[in-house]
């Protein structure tokens, strides 16, 4: 069929995968207007397409990069997608639906993340709606005319044949079809390997094993993107050669890229296709264990952890594999402990610590080394004795001001109220103070600018902080001031001399917290809630968490933080850095201490899902003998593994694991700057 040389909007609506390469500048500008006109709380990623003819009326929409909503799709409720997700023509998505990365949904398919109550005492139309939501993993292909009902979880790498009705959760790698849908096989199985024989029922989703049909020898036509060739029972070539539209249609692929290798989710025992209750969206899998073991002793290797033979053979060994839920974290922690001395050694230049080889030595690097050694080895770094570490760090503090400058830099000049507003010395109040706490004595001198600050000066400083334009900096200042106040309590001449400064700080914070978000500061169009959430972590870490006090409006905080955690600008694939993940994990952890952490806790399922996804992503990033990099891009120290990234990610792993109730498997617990307990419990004489 001939097409016009310049596709029309109607053409793109039905074939949106053509838009990126063929649209004119005028059409691109018009598409931007279409996206801006979508109502509700909407965030649309880069290189996305939303058909003009689609009925998109969400309460909340997060469309990941390189995704599209095609002609006549119907979208309401709350939809969150990863990157490379496609809703093909006439797709219906309603209720609460979360899609991973690389999810392809065929035409006329419905994902219905809500339901009606059906009590017999009144008509159905008068009864309330319920919603458990639908969760779809990464690299999932859902064929045409499929129905997925509320409460279903579809694991990573699944393929669902056309016309299926999915009423129960499906484990990862399932090929499923039928009404109700049932698992036909594991997608990783290879039938007739080495013989040239192919089982058509195994290869083509939607064909029953006893169907009796055999594939035709004719070349199969290209499948419609997302159509999961099961619909017309075409030959196995149709499915296998879904690469014919390769980059556009293969689940989890981008042009020129290989499929995702993100670990497949494990379902709770009994939550496979025969279990009517949906399983948690657990992305932990054998790849995490394998990644955490990279470079460790091969004998204890992959077969022991996952039931997979060394060398990549995915045929299970005869010995039953341990459950990755109970092995992966322990293996990771054992690996980190066994390599801790080596990664510290690579950052020691013979005299001082640098964040990574080739970088300049810094005060923070020395403190990070102390934190890592305490966490993993229970001792001071071996390059110096404990007394030498204490002497070096204590000697950095100026006795008069109580401040610690950076190596080679002059002592910062205090502001009119006696304290400072920015710079490395502000963070050194935290890192040097906690490193010395771990080593024993704490800072030898009080921070006098905080000790002597009056209530009037404190209020003036708080009012002047850049809450609207730089909430992170404002929160960091509060963190430093509150930490200095705690450290001062150990000194006979360091406590508040009757000013009432601590009471003023908490009174001001409580009266200024936004009841809508539970936070301080304002979001921006450029960064969303990044400054606000990151500032919230710093502020509450040093004040409420460090003092053991409850935070205000914890439910609203959870709402705001979970919304921020879906912002593709900061949490898209390959964009998460240590600060951004920690600054979500810690507030969620802190609020769950007040709201409850079990099944009845506030939005606990979503918190659990987020923590699982992050943990699955983080663990394989450990680099043998080098530790963790801070994160991609230019923020912080960057992607090169170093002390800061390692110290932060080790703490993040603990918080993520604790959100899942699994931190005990690690065998370590932060005791320094990221300690979960209130700091005043560690100061003699204060309960």
C-alpha positions in Angstrom: 0.0 0.0 0.0 1.4 3.4 -1.0 1.6 6.1 1.6 1.9 9.8 1.0 5.4 11.2 0.9 4.7 13.3 4.0 2.8 11.4 6.7 -0.2 13.2 8.1 -1.1 13.6 11.8 -3.7 10.8 11.3 -0.9 8.6 10.0 1.3 9.3 13.0 -1.6 8.7 15.4 -1.9 5.2 14.0 1.9 4.6 13.4 3.6 6.7 16.1 6.8 4.8 15.8 7.4 6.8 12.6 7.1 10.2 14.2 10.6 10.6 15.5 12.2 10.1 12.0 9.6 11.5 9.7 7.7 14.4 11.4 8.2 18.0 10.2 9.1 20.8 12.6 5.5 22.0 12.4 4.2 18.6 13.4 6.7 18.4 16.2 5.6 21.8 17.5 1.9 20.7 17.3 2.7 17.5 19.2 4.3 19.5 22.0 1.0 21.4 22.2 -0.9 18.2 22.4 1.2 17.0 25.2 0.9 20.2 27.1 -2.9 20.1 26.8 -3.1 16.7 28.6 -4.9 17.4 31.8 -4.2 16.2 35.4 -0.9 15.8 37.0 1.2 15.1 33.9 4.9 14.4 33.2 5.9 13.3 29.7 9.4 12.3 28.9 11.6 12.9 25.9 10.8 11.7 22.4 7.2 10.7 23.4 4.1 10.8 21.2 0.5 11.2 22.3 -2.1 10.8 19.5 -4.5 13.7 19.0 -7.3 11.2 18.6 -6.5 9.4 21.9 -8.7 10.1 24.9 -6.1 10.8 27.6 -7.8 12.2 30.8 -5.5 11.1 33.6 -5.5 12.0 37.3 -1.8 11.4 37.1 0.4 10.5 34.1 4.1 9.7 34.0 5.1 8.7 30.5 8.7 7.6 30.2 11.2 8.5 27.5 10.6 7.1 24.0 7.0 6.0 24.7 3.8 6.6 22.9 0.0 6.5 23.2 -1.5 5.7 19.8 -4.8 6.5 18.1 -8.1 6.1 20.0 -6.4 4.9 23.2 -8.4 5.6 26.3 -6.4 6.5 29.4 -7.8 7.6 32.8 -6.7 7.2 36.4 -3.1 7.0 37.3 -0.6 5.6 34.8 3.2 5.4 35.3 5.4 4.0 32.6 9.1 3.4 32.2 10.9 4.2 29.0 10.1 2.5 25.6 6.5 1.7 26.5 3.8 1.6 23.8 0.0 1.8 24.0 -1.1 0.8 20.5 -4.4 1.9 18.8 -7.6 1.4 20.8 -5.8 0.4 24.0 -7.6 1.1 27.3 -5.7 1.8 30.5 -7.7 2.8 33.5 -7.3 2.9 37.3 -3.9 2.5 38.9 -1.4 1.0 36.4 2.4 0.9 36.6 4.5 -0.3 33.7 8.2 -1.1 33.7 10.6 -0.4 30.9 10.0 -1.8 27.4 6.4 -2.8 27.8 4.6 -3.2 24.5 0.8 -3.3 24.5 -1.1 -4.5 21.5 -4.2 -2.9 19.9 -7.6 -3.2 21.6 -6.0 -4.5 24.9 -7.4 -3.3 28.2 -5.6 -2.9 31.5 -8.3 -2.3 34.1 -6.7 -1.3 37.4 -9.9 -0.9 39.3 -13.1 -2.9 40.1 -16.6 -2.5 41.4 -17.7 -3.8 44.8 -20.4 -6.4 44.4 -22.1 -6.7 47.8 -25.7 -8.0 47.4 -27.3 -5.3 49.6 -27.4 -2.6 46.9 -27.1 -2.1 43.1 -23.6 -2.3 41.7 -23.7 1.2 40.3 -24.2 2.6 43.8 -21.2 0.8 45.3 -17.8 2.2 45.7 -14.9 1.4 43.4 -11.9 -0.5 44.6 -8.4 -0.5 43.2 -5.4 -2.8 44.0 -3.7 -1.7 40.8 -1.9 -3.5 38.0 1.9 -3.9 38.0 3.8 -4.9 34.8 7.5 -5.6 34.9 10.2 -4.8 32.3 10.5 -6.2 28.8 6.8 -7.4 28.6 4.9 -8.0 25.4 1.1 -8.0 25.8 -0.7 -9.0 22.6 -3.8 -7.6 21.0 -7.3 -8.0 22.6 -5.9 -9.0 25.9 -7.7 -8.1 29.2 -5.7 -7.7 32.4 -7.9 -7.2 35.5 -7.3 -5.4 38.8 -4.8 -6.8 41.3 -2.6 -8.6 38.7 1.2 -8.4 38.7 3.0 -9.5 35.5 6.6 -10.3 36.0 9.6 -9.1 33.9 10.1 -10.6 30.4 6.6 -12.1 30.0 4.8 -12.5 26.7 1.0 -12.7 26.7 -0.7 -14.1 23.7 -3.5 -12.3 21.9 -7.0 -12.6 23.3 -5.9 -13.7 26.8 -7.8 -12.8 29.9 -5.2 -12.3 32.7 -6.9 -12.8 36.1 -4.0 -14.0 38.1 -0.4 -12.9 38.5 2.3 -14.3 36.2 5.8 -15.1 37.2 8.8 -13.6 35.3 9.6 -15.1 31.9 6.2 -16.6 31.4 4.7 -17.2 28.0 0.9 -17.2 28.8 -2.3 -17.4 26.8 -6.0 -18.4 27.1 -9.1 -17.4 29.1 -8.3 -17.4 31.9 -4.6 -17.0 31.0 -2.3 -19.8 32.0 1.5 -20.3 31.7 2.4 -22.3 28.6 6.2 -22.3 29.2 9.2 -20.4 30.4 10.4 -17.9 27.7 14.0 -18.9 28.3 13.3 -22.5 27.3 14.7 -23.6 23.9 12.9 -26.5 22.3 14.7 -28.8 19.9 18.0 -27.2 20.4 20.6 -28.5 17.9 18.0 -30.4 15.9 16.4 -27.6 13.9 13.0 -28.7 15.4 10.7 -26.1 16.9 7.6 -26.7 18.9 5.1 -24.3 17.5 2.9 -24.3 20.6 5.9 -23.4 22.7 7.1 -20.7 20.3 3.8 -19.0 19.5 1.9 -17.6 22.5 -1.8 -18.3 22.2 -1.4 -21.8 20.6 -2.3 -24.5 23.0 0.2 -27.4 23.4 -2.4 -29.9 22.1 -3.6 -27.6 19.3 -2.2 -29.9 16.6 -1.2 -27.1 14.3 2.2 -26.9 12.7 3.9 -23.7 11.4 3.8 -22.9 7.7 7.0 -22.8 5.8 6.1 -19.5 4.1 8.0 -16.5 5.4 5.9 -14.9 8.1 4.8 -11.2 7.6 6.0 -8.6 10.1 3.9 -8.5 13.3 2.2 -5.3 14.1 4.1 -3.6 16.9 2.7 -5.0 20.2 0.5 -7.6 18.5 2.2 -10.6 20.0 1.8 -12.8 17.0 -0.3 -15.4 18.9 -3.5 -13.8 17.6 -3.4 -15.4 14.2 -1.2 -18.4 15.2 1.4 -17.5 12.6 4.6 -19.5 12.5 7.3 -19.3 15.1 9.2 -17.1 12.7 6.7 -14.3 13.5 7.6 -14.3 17.1 11.3 -15.0 16.9 11.6 -12.6 14.0 9.8 -9.8 15.9 13.2 -8.3 15.2 11.8 -7.5 11.7 10.5 -4.3 13.4 13.4 -4.8 15.7 14.2 -1.6 17.3 10.7 -0.4 17.4 8.9 -3.4 18.6 11.1 -5.9 20.4 10.3 -5.8 24.1 12.9 -3.9 26.1 14.9 -2.8 23.1 15.9 0.5 21.6 17.4 0.8 18.1 20.8 -0.8 18.1 20.6 -2.0 21.7 20.4 -5.4 23.3 17.5 -6.4 25.5 17.5 -5.4 29.1 19.2 -7.7 31.5 17.5 -6.3 34.6 16.8 -9.1 37.0 13.4 -10.8 36.8 11.0 -10.4 39.7 10.5 -13.3 42.1 6.9 -13.9 43.1 6.0 -15.0 46.6 5.6 -18.7 47.0 2.2 -19.7 45.8 1.8 -16.5 43.8 2.4 -18.0 40.4 -0.3 -18.2 37.8 -2.5 -20.5 39.9 -2.6 -18.1 42.8 -5.6 -15.8 42.8 -3.8 -13.2 45.0 -1.3 -10.9 43.2 2.3 -11.3 44.2 4.4 -8.3 45.2 6.2 -6.7 42.3 9.6 -8.2 43.4 12.4 -7.5 41.0 15.0 -9.4 42.9 16.4 -12.2 40.9 19.4 -14.4 40.2 21.2 -11.8 38.1 21.6 -9.6 41.2 23.3 -12.4 43.1 25.5 -13.1 40.1 26.3 -9.4 39.7 27.2 -9.2 43.4 29.4 -12.2 43.1 31.4 -11.0 40.1 35.0 -11.6 40.6 34.6 -13.6 43.8 35.4 -17.2 44.2 34.0 -19.1 41.3 33.5 -22.3 43.3 30.7 -20.8 45.5 29.5 -19.1 42.3 26.4 -18.8 40.4 25.2 -22.4 40.7 25.1 -22.2 44.5 23.1 -19.0 44.4 20.7 -19.4 41.6 20.6 -22.9 40.4 22.3 -21.8 37.1 25.4 -23.5 35.9 28.6 -21.5 35.7 29.4 -20.2 32.3 25.9 -19.0 31.4 24.1 -22.3 30.9 20.6 -21.6 32.2 19.7 -25.2 32.7 19.1 -25.7 36.4 21.6 -27.9 38.3 20.4 -31.0 40.1 20.9 -29.3 43.4 17.9 -27.1 44.4 18.9 -23.4 44.5 18.6 -21.3 47.6 15.9 -18.6 47.5 17.6 -15.4 46.2 15.4 -13.4 48.7 17.6 -14.8 51.5 20.9 -15.0 49.7 21.5 -12.0 47.5 21.9 -9.4 50.2 24.1 -11.6 52.3 26.3 -12.4 49.3 26.6 -8.7 48.4 27.6 -7.8 52.0 30.1 -10.6 52.2 31.6 -9.5 48.9 31.8 -5.9 50.1 33.5 -6.9 53.4 36.0 -9.1 51.7 37.0 -6.2 49.4 36.8 -3.3 51.8 40.5 -3.2 52.7 41.5 -3.2 49.0 39.1 -0.4 48.0 40.3 1.7 50.9 43.9 1.0 50.0 43.4 2.2 46.4 42.3 5.6 47.7 45.3 6.1 50.1 48.1 8.0 48.5 50.6 7.1 51.3 49.8 10.2 53.3 46.1 11.1 53.0 42.9 9.8 51.5 41.4 10.9 48.1 38.0 10.0 46.9 39.5 7.9 44.1 42.9 7.5 42.6 44.1 10.6 40.9 41.8 12.9 42.8 43.0 15.5 45.3 43.0 14.4 49.0 40.0 15.8 50.9 38.8 15.9 54.5 35.6 14.2 53.4 37.5 11.3 51.9 39.2 10.6 55.2 35.9 10.6 56.9 34.3 8.4 54.3 37.2 5.9 54.8 36.5 5.8 58.5 32.8 5.3 57.9 33.4 2.4 55.4 35.9 0.7 57.6 33.6 0.9 60.6 30.6 -0.4 58.6 32.3 -3.3 56.9 35.3 -4.1 59.1 34.3 -2.8 62.6 37.7 -1.1 62.9 39.6 2.0 61.8 41.2 2.0 58.4 44.5 0.1 58.7 46.7 2.8 57.1 46.9 4.6 60.5 46.2 3.5 64.1 43.0 4.6 65.6 44.9 7.1 67.7 46.5 8.6 64.6 43.2 8.9 62.8 41.8 10.7 65.9 44.8 13.0 66.1 44.6 13.9 62.4 40.9 14.6 62.3 40.8 16.4 65.7 43.8 18.5 64.7 41.8 19.9 61.7 39.3 21.7 63.9 40.0 25.3 64.7 39.8 25.7 68.5 38.3 29.2 68.4 35.5 28.8 65.9 35.0 25.0 66.0 35.1 24.8 62.2 37.1 22.5 60.0 38.4 24.0 56.7 39.3 22.0 53.6 42.9 20.9 53.1 44.9 23.9 51.8 42.1 26.4 52.2 41.8 29.2 54.8 39.4 29.1 57.7 36.0 30.4 56.4 35.0 33.8 57.6 31.9 33.6 59.9 28.8 35.7 59.0 27.4 38.4 61.3 25.6 35.8 63.5 28.8 33.9 64.1 28.1 30.9 61.8 28.8 30.2 58.1 26.3 29.7 55.2 28.0 27.5 52.7 31.2 25.7 51.7 33.0 22.5 52.6 33.3 23.5 56.3 29.5 23.4 56.6 29.5 19.7 55.7 32.6 19.0 57.7 30.5 19.6 60.9 28.7 16.4 59.9 31.4 14.2 58.4 34.3 15.0 60.8 32.0 15.0 63.8 30.6 11.6 63.0 33.9 10.1 62.0 35.3 11.1 65.4 32.2 9.7 67.1 32.9 6.4 65.5 36.6 6.6 66.6 35.6 7.5 70.1 36.1 11.1 71.3 34.0 13.3 69.0 35.0 16.8 68.0 37.3 18.3 70.7 35.8 21.8 70.6 32.2 23.2 70.3 31.1 25.0 67.2 30.9 28.4 68.8 28.9 30.1 66.1 26.0 27.7 66.8 26.5 27.8 70.6 26.4 31.6 70.8 23.6 32.2 68.2 20.6 34.0 69.7 17.0 33.3 68.9 16.7 36.5 67.0 19.7 35.7 64.9 18.5 32.1 64.2 15.1 33.3 63.1 16.7 35.9 60.8 18.9 33.3 59.3 16.1 30.8 58.8 13.9 33.5 57.1 16.8 34.4 54.8 17.5 30.9 53.5 16.7 30.3 49.8 13.6 28.1 50.4 12.0 29.0 47.1 15.0 28.8 44.8 17.4 26.5 46.7 15.6 24.3 49.1 18.5 21.8 49.1 21.0 24.4 50.3 18.5 25.6 52.9 18.0 22.1 54.2 21.8 21.5 54.3 22.3 24.6 56.4 19.7 23.4 58.9 21.4 19.9 58.9 24.7 21.5 59.8 23.4 23.8 62.5 21.4 21.0 64.2 24.3 18.6 64.0 26.6 21.2 65.5 24.1 21.8 68.3 24.1 18.0 69.1 27.8 17.8 69.0 28.1 20.9 71.3 26.1 19.0 74.0 29.1 16.9 74.9 31.1 20.0 75.9 30.5 21.7 79.2 30.9 25.1 77.5 29.1 24.1 74.3 25.4 23.8 75.2 22.8 26.5 74.5 23.5 29.2 77.1 19.8 29.8 77.8 18.9 31.2 74.4 16.3 28.6 73.6 17.8 28.1 70.2 16.9 24.4 69.7 13.3 25.1 70.7 13.2 28.0 68.3 14.5 25.9 65.5 11.9 23.2 65.8 9.1 25.7 66.4 10.0 27.6 63.3 10.2 24.4 61.2 6.9 23.0 62.5 5.1 26.3 61.8 6.5 26.6 58.3 6.0 23.0 57.0 3.7 22.9 54.0 0.6 20.9 55.1 0.1 19.8 51.4 3.6 18.2 51.1 4.9 18.1 54.7 8.0 19.8 53.3 9.8 23.1 53.1 10.4 25.0 49.9 8.8 25.1 46.4 9.2 22.9 43.3 10.3 24.4 40.0 9.4 23.7 36.4 13.0 22.9 35.6 13.8 20.5 38.4 10.4 19.4 39.7 10.6 18.5 43.4 14.4 17.7 43.3 15.4 20.6 45.5 12.5 20.2 47.9 12.9 16.5 48.5 16.7 16.6 48.7 16.5 19.5 51.0 13.9 17.6 53.1 16.3 14.7 53.6 19.1 17.0 54.8 16.9 19.1 57.0 15.1 16.2 58.7 18.3 14.1 59.0 20.0 16.8 61.1 16.9 17.9 63.1 14.0 15.5 63.5 15.8 12.2 62.8 18.9 13.1 64.8 16.7 14.2 67.7 14.3 11.3 67.6 11.3 13.6 67.0 8.3 12.8 64.7 8.1 14.7 61.4 5.0 16.7 60.6 2.5 15.5 58.0 4.2 12.1 57.3 1.4 10.9 54.9 1.8 14.0 52.7 5.6 13.5 52.7 5.2 10.0 51.4 2.9 11.3 48.7 5.3 14.0 47.6 8.4 11.7 47.8 6.8 8.9 45.8 5.6 11.4 43.2 9.2 12.8 42.9 10.6 9.2 42.7 8.7 8.8 39.4 10.2 11.9 37.8 12.1 10.5 34.8 14.4 13.5 34.8 16.0 12.2 38.0 15.0 8.6 38.1 15.0 7.5 34.5 17.2 4.6 33.4 20.8 5.3 34.2 20.0 8.7 35.9 19.9 7.8 39.6 22.8 9.1 41.6 23.5 8.4 45.3 22.1 11.7 46.6 18.8 11.4 44.7 18.2 7.8 45.8 19.2 8.4 49.4 17.1 11.5 49.6 14.0 9.4 48.7 14.9 6.3 50.7 15.6 8.0 54.0 12.4 10.1 54.1 10.3 7.1 53.2 12.1 5.1 55.9 11.7 7.9 58.4 8.0 8.3 57.7 7.3 4.6 57.9 8.6 4.6 61.4 5.5 6.7 62.3 3.0 5.3 59.8 3.7 1.6 60.1 5.6 -0.7 57.8 3.4 -3.7 57.3 0.7 -4.4 54.8 -1.6 -1.8 56.4 1.1 0.9 56.4 0.4 4.0 54.4 1.1 3.3 50.7 3.4 0.5 51.9 3.0 -1.5 48.7 4.3 1.3 46.6 7.1 2.0 49.0 8.0 -1.7 48.9 7.9 -1.8 45.1 10.1 1.3 44.8 12.6 -0.1 47.2 12.8 -3.5 45.4 13.4 -1.8 42.1 16.1 0.4 43.4 17.8 -2.5 45.3 17.7 -4.6 42.1 19.4 -1.8 40.2 22.0 -0.9 42.8 23.6 -4.2 43.8 25.0 -5.1 40.3 26.7 -1.7 40.2 29.3 -2.8 42.7 32.7 -2.9 41.0 35.1 -5.5 42.3 37.9 -4.0 44.4 36.6 -0.5 43.6 33.2 -0.1 45.3 30.4 2.1 44.0 30.5 5.2 41.8 28.4 8.1 43.0 26.3 8.1 39.8 26.2 9.1 36.2 26.6 12.6 34.9 28.6 15.5 36.3 26.8 15.7 39.7 29.0 14.9 42.7 32.1 12.8 42.0 30.6 11.2 38.9 30.6 7.6 37.8 34.1 6.6 38.8 34.0 4.3 41.9 35.3 6.0 45.0 34.9 6.5 48.8 31.9 8.9 48.7 29.9 6.8 46.3 30.7 3.6 48.3 29.9 5.1 51.7 26.6 6.5 50.5 25.4 3.4 48.5 26.3 1.1 51.4 24.0 3.1 53.6 21.3 3.3 50.8 21.4 -0.5 50.4 20.7 -0.8 54.2 17.7 1.6 54.0 16.3 -0.1 51.0 16.7 -3.5 52.6 15.1 -2.2 55.8 12.1 -0.9 53.9 11.7 -4.4 52.7 12.3 -5.9 56.2 15.5 -7.6 55.0 18.3 -5.4 56.5 19.3 -8.2 58.9 20.6 -10.2 55.9 23.4 -7.6 55.4 25.1 -8.1 58.7 25.8 -4.4 59.0 24.0 -1.3 60.2 25.1 2.3 59.6 26.5 3.9 62.8 27.9 7.2 61.5 26.4 10.0 59.5 23.6 7.8 58.1 22.7 6.0 61.3 19.0 5.2 61.7 18.9 5.8 65.4 18.7 9.3 66.9 22.2 10.7 67.5 21.5 11.8 71.0 21.3 8.2 72.1 25.0 8.1 71.4 25.9 11.1 73.7 26.6 10.2 77.3 24.0 11.4 79.7 21.2 12.0 77.3 18.4 9.6 76.9 
